[in-house]
């Protein structure tokens, strides 16, 4: 028996379009709940110009939201890129501080499944509940900033599309 190996698209390209792949699972047009909540947050808080750092194309298409590639002119930075959740804990904090030097408002999405992927020891008193510990770690690590947890707490059984939009949402301001 001859086996033919057919090259597939690179995983990187596939990951960028993962939301579109997920969208095809359903016949009806719909919008992810978390995506709608992000759009509503931006509009209701009167942010006009958004610098979006994304890995998966989310197709945010709202005429009230203008996107810019220039971080220096943005009203808010929106980060939905999964890769930042894989940084070491100190690296995540350093990156947040760099973003806040450029813009006073940050909407940060982190994937709970990637955080502390390198098993770094954290010398902070954190709650036993993992989701509360993530928020406590951010608040304690960013003492001169305001950190608001906008996440929904739920038991992740794989049905919440966290691979399109990371599940932990934070509004961080200077």
C-alpha positions as CSV (number, residue, x, y, z in Angstrom):
1,X,0.0,0.0,0.0
2,X,1.4,3.4,-1.0
3,X,0.8,6.3,1.4
4,X,0.8,9.7,0.0
5,X,1.6,12.6,2.4
6,X,-0.1,15.8,1.3
7,X,1.5,18.9,2.8
8,X,-1.0,21.0,4.8
9,X,-1.2,24.7,5.4
10,X,1.2,25.8,8.0
11,X,-0.2,25.8,11.5
12,X,0.6,29.4,11.9
13,X,-1.7,30.4,9.1
14,X,-4.3,28.0,10.4
15,X,-4.1,29.6,13.9
16,X,-4.6,33.1,12.4
17,X,-7.9,31.9,10.9
18,X,-9.1,29.7,13.7
19,X,-12.1,31.8,14.5
20,X,-13.3,31.5,10.9
21,X,-12.9,27.7,11.2
22,X,-15.0,27.7,14.4
23,X,-17.6,30.0,12.8
24,X,-18.1,27.3,10.1
25,X,-19.3,24.8,12.7
26,X,-22.7,26.6,12.7
27,X,-25.2,27.3,10.0
28,X,-26.5,30.6,11.5
29,X,-24.6,33.8,11.6
30,X,-23.6,34.6,15.1
31,X,-21.1,36.7,17.1
32,X,-19.0,35.3,20.0
33,X,-20.4,36.7,23.2
34,X,-16.9,37.8,24.4
35,X,-16.3,39.6,21.1
36,X,-19.6,41.5,21.5
37,X,-18.7,42.4,25.1
38,X,-15.3,43.8,23.9
39,X,-17.0,45.9,21.2
40,X,-19.6,47.1,23.7
41,X,-16.9,48.0,26.3
42,X,-14.9,50.0,23.7
43,X,-18.0,51.9,22.5
44,X,-19.7,52.5,25.9
45,X,-16.4,53.8,27.3
46,X,-16.1,56.2,24.3
47,X,-12.9,54.9,22.9
48,X,-12.6,55.8,19.3
49,X,-9.2,54.7,18.1
50,X,-8.0,51.2,19.0
51,X,-4.6,49.5,18.5
52,X,-5.4,45.8,18.3
53,X,-2.7,43.2,18.9
54,X,-4.2,39.9,17.7
55,X,-3.1,36.5,16.6
56,X,-6.5,35.1,15.6
57,X,-8.4,37.3,13.2
58,X,-11.5,38.4,15.1
59,X,-13.2,40.4,12.3
60,X,-14.3,43.2,14.6
61,X,-16.3,45.3,12.2
62,X,-18.1,48.2,13.8
63,X,-18.3,51.6,12.2
64,X,-17.9,53.3,15.6
65,X,-14.5,51.7,16.1
66,X,-11.4,52.9,14.2
67,X,-8.3,50.7,14.2
68,X,-4.8,52.1,14.0
69,X,-1.5,50.4,13.5
70,X,0.2,53.3,15.3
71,X,0.1,52.6,19.0
72,X,1.1,56.2,19.8
73,X,-2.3,57.6,18.6
74,X,-4.5,54.9,20.1
75,X,-7.1,55.7,22.7
76,X,-6.9,52.1,24.0
77,X,-4.8,49.1,23.3
78,X,-6.7,45.8,22.8
79,X,-4.6,42.7,23.2
80,X,-6.2,39.3,22.2
81,X,-3.0,37.7,21.0
82,X,-2.6,34.3,22.7
83,X,1.2,34.5,22.6
84,X,1.4,37.0,25.5
85,X,-0.1,34.5,27.8
86,X,2.9,32.2,27.2
87,X,5.4,34.8,28.4
88,X,7.0,34.1,31.8
89,X,5.0,35.9,34.5
90,X,7.6,38.7,34.9
91,X,7.6,39.1,31.1
92,X,3.9,39.6,31.0
93,X,4.2,42.4,33.6
94,X,7.0,44.0,31.8
95,X,5.0,44.0,28.5
96,X,2.0,45.5,30.3
97,X,4.2,48.3,31.6
98,X,5.6,48.9,28.1
99,X,2.1,49.2,26.7
100,X,1.0,51.5,29.5
101,X,3.9,53.8,28.7
102,X,2.5,54.2,25.2
103,X,-1.2,54.4,26.1
104,X,-3.0,54.9,29.5
105,X,-5.7,52.3,28.7
106,X,-5.3,48.6,28.1
107,X,-7.8,45.9,27.5
108,X,-5.8,42.7,28.0
109,X,-7.0,39.2,27.3
110,X,-5.0,36.3,28.8
111,X,-5.5,32.6,28.3
112,X,-5.6,30.9,31.7
113,X,-4.3,27.7,30.3
114,X,-1.0,29.2,29.2
115,X,-0.2,31.4,32.3
116,X,2.9,30.5,34.2
117,X,3.7,28.0,31.5
118,X,7.4,27.9,32.7
119,X,6.3,27.1,36.3
120,X,8.0,30.2,37.6
121,X,7.9,30.6,41.4
122,X,5.9,33.7,42.4
123,X,6.6,35.1,45.8
124,X,3.1,36.6,46.4
125,X,0.3,35.5,48.7
126,X,-2.3,34.3,46.2
127,X,-5.8,32.7,46.7
128,X,-6.1,29.0,46.3
129,X,-8.7,29.5,43.5
130,X,-6.7,29.7,40.3
131,X,-8.9,32.3,38.6
132,X,-8.8,34.6,41.6
133,X,-5.0,34.0,41.9
134,X,-4.5,35.3,38.3
135,X,-6.3,38.6,39.2
136,X,-4.5,38.9,42.5
137,X,-1.2,38.3,40.8
138,X,-1.9,41.1,38.3
139,X,-3.1,43.6,41.0
140,X,-0.1,42.9,43.2
141,X,2.4,43.0,40.3
142,X,1.0,46.3,39.0
143,X,0.6,48.3,42.3
144,X,0.6,51.7,40.6
145,X,-2.1,50.8,38.1
146,X,-5.8,50.1,38.3
147,X,-6.7,46.5,37.3
148,X,-10.3,45.6,36.8
149,X,-11.2,41.9,36.2
150,X,-13.9,41.7,33.4
151,X,-13.6,38.0,33.1
152,X,-16.4,35.4,33.4
153,X,-15.6,32.7,35.8
154,X,-16.6,29.3,34.6
155,X,-15.4,25.7,34.6
156,X,-13.7,25.3,31.2
157,X,-14.9,22.2,29.4
158,X,-13.7,23.3,26.0
159,X,-16.9,24.8,24.7
160,X,-16.2,28.5,25.3
161,X,-14.0,29.2,22.2
162,X,-11.1,30.4,24.4
163,X,-8.7,29.6,21.5
164,X,-10.2,32.6,19.5
165,X,-10.5,35.0,22.4
166,X,-8.5,34.3,25.6
167,X,-10.8,33.9,28.6
168,X,-9.3,36.2,31.2
169,X,-10.2,39.8,30.5
170,X,-8.7,42.8,32.3
171,X,-9.0,46.6,31.9
172,X,-5.8,48.1,33.1
173,X,-5.2,51.8,33.4
174,X,-2.4,54.1,34.7
